[in-house]
Amino acid sequence: MATAIEFNNISKQYRLGLVSTRTLSHDLKRWWVMNIQRKDDPYLKIGDTNDRSKKGDSEYVWALRNIDFKVEQGDVVGIIGKNGAGKSTLLKLLSKVTGPTTGTIRARGRIGSLLEVGTGFHSEMTGRENIFLNGAILGMTKAEISRKLDEIIDFSGCERYIDTPVKRYSSGMTVRLGFAVAAFLDPEILVVDEVLAVGDAEFQKKAIGKMQDVSQGEGRTVLFVSHNMASVQRLCSRGVLLENGQVKYMGGISDTIHTYLNDQVVQSEYINPAPNPKNKISMLHAKVSSRLGNIFYSNEQVNIDFRIVINQPIRDLVVGFNLISSFKHPLARADYNDLNGLNTLAPGTYEFHFVIPANTLSNGEYSISFDVAEKGLRNYCGEDTLLTFEMAVDPSSTINTFSENLPIKSSIIREMWFQGYETC
C-alpha cells in the first residue's frame, strides 16, 4: 500500500513568549553560523523538553522532538496524549500552518484540515462564499465546488443561515460548516483536531460516520486528534501516543489507548488525608473490594463502600457512582437520592454501601467515579477519588457474562445496587 504521509525527523522549537530569537545579537549569530559558516542552527542544541508541568532552565522549548513515522493510504490514525503533548502542533506542521524547525514532511495528495473552530473562514463572508473560498484554497475548481455545494450545506445543517456572514454563527454552526467543507471537497488526507467536541451529539455522530465513509469507502487517509477515547476507539485502526513532544508508543489503537490510560494513577482505595472543613461535603474514604479482597472474579459480587463527612445541613443528597470501561465507555450509573432520610441530613459522618451483583461484569478493567452532591449542584468528588479494579473470569465458572464494551441493561437495577447507609 502506498505511503500517504511521512514524517522524517520532525522537530519544532519555540522561544517562549517570543517570535524568532527576538534579540538582534541572537538573530545575527544565527544568520552568521547558518549562512556564512554553513553550520547547523546553534539554537537547535539548546532547549528543554516540552513538559508543561515543570519550570525549565531554558527559554527555548521543543514542542516536538525527533518525530518519525509513516501513515499508509487509507489508514485512520488516532493521535492521543495529554494537553501540551504536541498533537495540535504536529497537525499544524502537516497542514503547513507553520514549518518544522528540522526534518521534512511528505504528504501525497490534497490535505483538508479542521484544526480549530473557524479555520480558514473569513468572518465577513457568508457561509456560501466561505465554501467557495475554502474549496479554492484546496485547489478545487468552481465547477467542482458547485457540484458538492448542496451536499455540504445539507450535511452542515446550516441551510437557513448559509447566506449570513459567518461572524454571526455560533461556534457549533461554524464547526459544522467547516467540517462539511473539509470532508466533502474530496481531500486525499483529512486532518481533524479536537474541534468535534464543540458540536452537539447529533453532529458528532454524523461526523464520525462521515470519517468512516471517507476512510473505508473511499480509501482516504484520516488523522484524528481527540481526548474522547470512545470516539478514537470506534474510528481509528492505528494510534500514536505523544508525550512531551515525542512519540511514546505506536501500534494498534487498543494497545495505544491502554498504554495512555495505564500511565494514569490506578487505585482501588482512596483516603482523604486532609478534608476541607469549608466544603459542605467531603469524601473521607472509598474502597472497592470483593470477598477475596483485591482479587475480583466475575462470579463474585463487587463491594463499593465510601464514607463522607457533612459539615453543614444538606437537603436532597445525591450519592452514587458511575461505572466506566477501560476505554472510558460509560456502562452504568447507580445512585439513590430519594431514600427516606436522605432528604435532609444533619452534619456528621456517613458510610454508604453499594454492591454490583455477581455475574454482571465480564473480564477487563473498570473504573468507578463517585457522585456526592446536593441535587442539581456541584459534585464534591474530584478525579483523585477515581477507583480502578481488574475483573477476571474464574476458571471454574461456566456462566457467560456481559461484555465490558456493551452498555449493561437489565442486570443493573438501582435498588439491587444500593445496600443502605449508616451513621458513623
C-alpha positions in Angstrom: 0.0 0.0 0.0 1.3 3.5 -0.8 2.5 5.8 1.9 0.3 8.9 2.3 2.2 10.8 4.9 5.8 10.5 6.0 7.3 12.4 9.0 11.1 12.4 8.8 12.9 13.5 12.0 10.4 16.3 12.6 11.2 18.7 15.4 9.7 22.1 16.3 11.3 24.6 18.6 9.8 27.7 20.1 11.2 30.5 22.2 8.7 31.0 25.0 6.7 34.2 24.6 8.7 35.5 21.6 8.9 35.3 17.9 12.2 34.2 16.3 15.0 34.9 18.8 13.7 38.4 19.3 17.2 39.8 20.0 19.5 41.4 17.4 22.6 39.6 18.7 20.9 36.2 18.6 19.5 36.8 15.1 22.9 37.9 13.8 24.6 34.9 15.4 22.0 32.5 13.8 22.4 34.2 10.4 26.2 34.1 10.6 26.5 30.5 11.6 23.9 29.2 9.2 24.6 31.3 6.1 28.3 32.2 6.3 29.8 29.2 8.2 27.3 26.8 6.7 26.7 25.1 10.1 23.6 24.0 11.9 21.4 26.5 13.7 23.2 27.0 17.1 19.9 27.3 18.9 18.9 23.7 18.0 21.5 22.5 20.5 19.6 24.0 23.4 16.1 23.9 24.7 14.0 22.0 27.3 11.7 19.0 26.8 8.1 20.1 26.3 6.9 19.3 29.9 4.2 22.0 30.7 4.0 20.9 34.4 7.6 21.8 35.2 9.6 25.1 35.1 12.5 24.8 32.7 16.0 26.2 32.7 16.0 27.4 29.1 13.8 29.9 27.3 13.7 27.6 24.4 11.4 24.6 24.3 10.9 21.7 21.9 7.2 21.3 21.2 8.1 18.3 19.0 11.3 16.3 19.0 12.5 13.7 16.5 9.1 12.5 15.2 9.5 9.6 12.7 6.6 7.6 11.4 4.6 6.8 8.3 0.9 6.7 7.6 -0.3 4.4 4.8 -3.1 5.4 2.4 -6.5 4.6 3.8 -5.3 4.4 7.4 -7.3 6.1 10.2 -4.7 7.2 12.8 -5.7 8.5 16.2 -3.2 10.8 17.8 -3.6 10.9 21.5 -1.8 12.3 24.6 -2.2 14.8 27.4 -2.7 18.5 26.9 0.6 20.1 25.7 1.9 16.8 24.3 2.3 18.2 20.8 -0.7 16.8 19.0 -2.0 20.1 17.6 1.5 21.2 16.7 2.0 18.1 14.6 -1.2 18.7 12.7 -0.3 22.3 12.1 3.0 21.3 10.6 1.2 18.8 8.3 -1.3 21.4 7.3 1.6 23.9 6.6 0.2 26.4 9.1 3.8 26.6 10.4 7.0 25.0 9.3 9.2 22.4 11.2 12.5 23.5 12.8 14.2 20.4 11.5 13.1 17.5 9.3 10.7 17.0 6.4 7.1 16.0 5.9 6.0 14.3 2.7 2.3 14.2 2.0 0.9 12.7 -1.2 -2.4 14.3 -2.0 -4.6 17.3 -1.1 -5.0 17.9 2.6 -8.3 19.1 4.1 -7.7 20.4 7.7 -10.0 21.3 10.5 -7.7 22.4 13.3 -9.9 24.8 15.3 -13.3 26.5 15.0 -13.5 28.7 12.0 -10.2 27.7 10.5 -9.8 29.4 7.1 -13.1 31.2 7.3 -13.4 34.9 6.6 -15.8 36.3 9.2 -17.3 39.0 6.9 -18.1 36.5 4.2 -21.3 34.3 4.1 -21.2 30.6 4.6 -21.7 30.0 0.9 -18.9 32.3 0.0 -16.6 30.6 2.5 -17.3 27.3 1.0 -16.0 28.5 -2.4 -13.1 30.3 -0.7 -12.0 27.1 1.1 -12.5 25.0 -2.0 -10.3 27.3 -4.0 -7.6 27.1 -1.3 -7.8 23.3 -1.6 -7.2 23.6 -5.3 -10.8 22.9 -6.4 -12.3 24.5 -9.5 -15.5 26.5 -9.2 -17.4 23.7 -11.1 -16.2 21.0 -8.7 -17.2 23.1 -5.7 -20.6 23.8 -7.2 -21.3 20.0 -7.7 -20.6 19.4 -4.0 -22.3 22.6 -2.7 -25.8 21.1 -1.9 -24.2 18.1 -0.1 -22.0 20.4 2.0 -24.9 22.6 3.0 -27.2 19.7 3.8 -24.6 17.9 5.9 -23.8 21.1 7.9 -27.4 21.7 8.8 -26.9 25.4 8.3 -29.0 25.9 5.2 -31.1 28.7 6.8 -28.0 30.7 7.6 -25.9 29.8 4.6 -26.1 33.4 3.1 -25.4 35.0 6.5 -21.9 36.2 7.4 -20.2 33.5 9.5 -19.3 36.1 12.2 -23.0 35.7 13.3 -22.6 31.9 13.5 -22.3 30.1 16.9 -19.2 28.0 17.4 -21.2 24.9 16.8 -22.5 26.1 13.5 -19.1 27.3 12.4 -17.5 23.9 13.1 -20.4 22.1 11.3 -19.8 24.1 8.2 -16.0 23.8 8.5 -16.1 20.0 8.8 -18.5 19.7 5.9 -16.2 21.7 3.7 -13.1 19.8 4.8 -14.8 16.4 4.3 -16.8 16.9 1.1 -14.3 18.6 -1.1 -12.5 15.3 -1.7 -9.2 15.7 0.2 -6.9 12.7 -0.1 -5.9 13.4 3.6 -8.4 14.6 6.2 -6.9 16.2 9.3 -9.3 16.7 12.3 -8.3 18.2 15.6 -10.4 18.3 18.8 -12.9 20.6 17.2 -15.7 18.0 17.1 -16.1 18.4 20.8 -17.8 21.8 20.1 -20.6 20.1 18.1 -23.7 18.6 19.6 -24.3 14.8 19.9 -26.1 14.6 16.6 -23.3 16.3 14.7 -20.5 14.3 16.4 -22.3 11.1 15.3 -22.6 12.4 11.7 -19.0 13.5 11.6 -17.7 10.1 12.9 -19.8 8.3 10.3 -18.5 10.6 7.5 -14.9 10.0 8.5 -15.6 6.2 8.5 -17.1 6.6 5.0 -14.1 8.7 3.8 -11.6 6.2 5.1 -13.3 2.8 4.5 -15.4 3.6 1.4 -13.2 6.0 -0.4 -9.8 4.8 0.8 -8.7 8.2 2.0 -6.4 8.9 5.0 -7.6 10.4 8.2 -5.6 11.8 11.2 -7.8 12.3 14.2 -6.9 14.1 17.4 -9.3 13.7 20.4 -9.5 13.2 24.1 -12.6 11.1 23.7 -11.2 7.6 23.8 -14.6 6.1 22.9 -14.6 8.0 19.6 -10.9 7.2 18.9 -11.5 3.5 19.6 -14.5 3.5 17.3 -13.0 5.3 14.4 -9.3 4.5 14.3 -7.3 1.4 13.5 -3.9 2.6 14.5 -2.7 5.0 17.2 0.2 7.3 18.0 0.8 8.3 21.6 2.7 11.6 22.1 4.3 12.6 25.4 6.3 15.8 26.0 6.7 16.3 22.2 8.0 12.8 21.5 6.4 9.5 20.3 6.0 7.3 23.3 4.1 4.5 21.6 2.8 3.5 18.1 0.6 0.5 17.3 -2.9 -0.8 17.2 -5.4 1.6 18.6 -6.5 -0.6 21.5 -2.9 -1.0 22.7 -2.2 2.7 22.2 -5.2 3.6 24.3 -4.3 1.1 27.0 -0.8 2.5 27.2 -2.1 6.0 27.5 -4.7 5.2 30.2 -2.4 2.9 32.2 0.0 5.8 32.6 -2.5 7.4 34.9 -3.0 6.9 38.6 -4.6 3.5 39.4 -6.0 2.9 42.9 -8.6 0.6 44.4 -8.8 2.6 47.6 -8.9 6.4 48.3 -8.1 8.0 51.6 -8.5 11.8 52.0 -5.6 13.0 54.1 -6.9 16.5 54.8 -10.7 17.0 54.3 -11.6 20.7 53.7 -13.9 21.8 56.6 -15.2 24.6 54.4 -16.8 22.2 52.0 -20.4 21.2 52.7 -19.4 17.6 51.9 -16.1 15.8 51.7 -15.2 12.3 50.7 -13.2 10.6 53.6 -12.6 7.1 52.3 -13.6 5.0 49.3 -12.8 1.4 48.6 -13.7 -1.3 46.0 -13.3 -4.9 47.2 -14.6 -8.4 46.9 -14.9 -11.4 49.2 -11.3 -12.2 48.2 -10.0 -8.6 48.9 -8.3 -7.2 45.9 -9.0 -10.2 43.6 -12.1 -9.8 41.5 -13.8 -12.7 39.7 -16.9 -12.2 37.5 -18.9 -14.7 39.6 -18.3 -12.8 42.8 -20.1 -9.6 43.9 -18.1 -6.4 44.0 -18.5 -4.2 47.1 -18.2 -0.4 46.8 -18.0 1.4 50.2 -17.4 5.0 50.9 -17.5 7.4 53.8 -18.3 11.1 53.7 -18.4 13.9 56.2 -21.2 16.5 56.1 -20.2 19.8 57.6 -23.4 21.7 57.0 -27.1 20.6 56.8 -27.8 19.0 53.4 -31.1 18.8 51.5 -31.7 16.3 48.7 -28.4 14.5 48.9 -27.3 12.6 45.7 -25.0 9.6 46.4 -23.8 7.1 43.8 -21.2 6.3 41.2 -20.6 5.8 37.5 -19.1 2.5 36.2 -16.7 3.1 33.3 -14.9 0.6 31.0 -11.2 0.7 30.3 -11.9 2.7 27.1 -13.9 5.3 29.0 -17.2 4.0 27.8 -19.9 4.8 30.4 -21.5 1.5 31.3 -23.9 2.2 34.1 -24.9 4.6 36.8 -26.0 3.6 40.3 -27.4 6.2 42.7 -30.0 6.8 45.2 -31.4 10.2 46.0 -35.0 9.6 47.1 -34.5 7.3 50.1 -36.2 8.4 53.2 -33.6 10.0 55.4 -31.5 11.4 52.6 -33.8 14.3 52.0 -32.3 16.1 54.9 -29.1 15.1 56.7 -27.5 16.7 59.7 -23.8 17.3 60.0 -21.9 14.1 60.7 -20.1 11.2 59.1 -22.0 8.7 57.0 -21.0 5.5 55.3 -22.7 4.1 52.1 -22.7 0.6 50.7 -23.3 -0.4 47.1 -23.0 -3.9 45.6 -22.5 -5.0 42.0 -24.1 -8.4 41.8 -22.1 -11.5 40.7 -22.2 -12.5 37.0 -22.8 -8.9 35.9 -19.4 -7.9 34.6 -17.1 -9.6 32.1 -13.3 -9.7 32.4 -11.5 -6.5 31.9 -10.6 -3.2 33.6 -13.2 -0.9 35.1 -13.2 2.4 36.8 -15.6 4.0 39.3 -16.2 7.7 39.6 -18.2 8.9 42.6 -21.1 11.4 42.8 -21.7 13.0 46.2 -23.6 16.3 45.8 -26.7 18.2 46.6 -29.2 17.6 43.9 -28.5 19.9 40.9 -25.4 21.4 42.5 -21.6 20.7 42.3 -20.1 17.3 42.8 -17.7 17.2 45.7 -15.7 14.2 44.4 -12.8 15.0 42.2 -10.7 12.9 39.8 -8.4 11.9 42.7 -11.3 9.7 44.1 -11.4 7.5 40.9 -11.1 3.8 41.7 -10.0 1.1 39.3 -10.2 -2.7 39.5 -9.4 -5.6 37.2 -12.1 -8.2 36.7 -11.0 -11.8 35.9 -13.1 -14.8 34.9 -13.0 -17.6 37.5 -11.6 -20.7 35.6 -14.2 -22.8 37.4 -17.1 -20.6 36.3 -19.2 -21.6 33.2 -21.6 -18.6 33.3 -21.4 -16.2 30.4 -21.4 -12.5 31.5 -21.8 -9.2 29.6 -19.1 -7.8 27.5 -17.3 -4.8 29.1 -17.7 -2.8 25.9 -21.5 -3.0 25.9 -24.0 -1.0 28.0 -25.3 -3.0 30.9 -29.1 -3.0 30.8 -31.5 -5.2 32.8 -28.8 -6.6 35.2 -28.2 -3.3 36.8 -31.1 -2.1 38.8 -30.7 0.8 41.2 -32.4 -1.0 44.1 -30.1 -4.0 43.7 -27.0 -1.9 43.8 -27.9 0.3 46.8 -27.5 -1.6 50.1 -28.1 1.2 52.5 -26.2 3.7 54.7 -25.3 4.1 58.4 -24.0 6.9 60.6 -20.5 6.5 62.0 
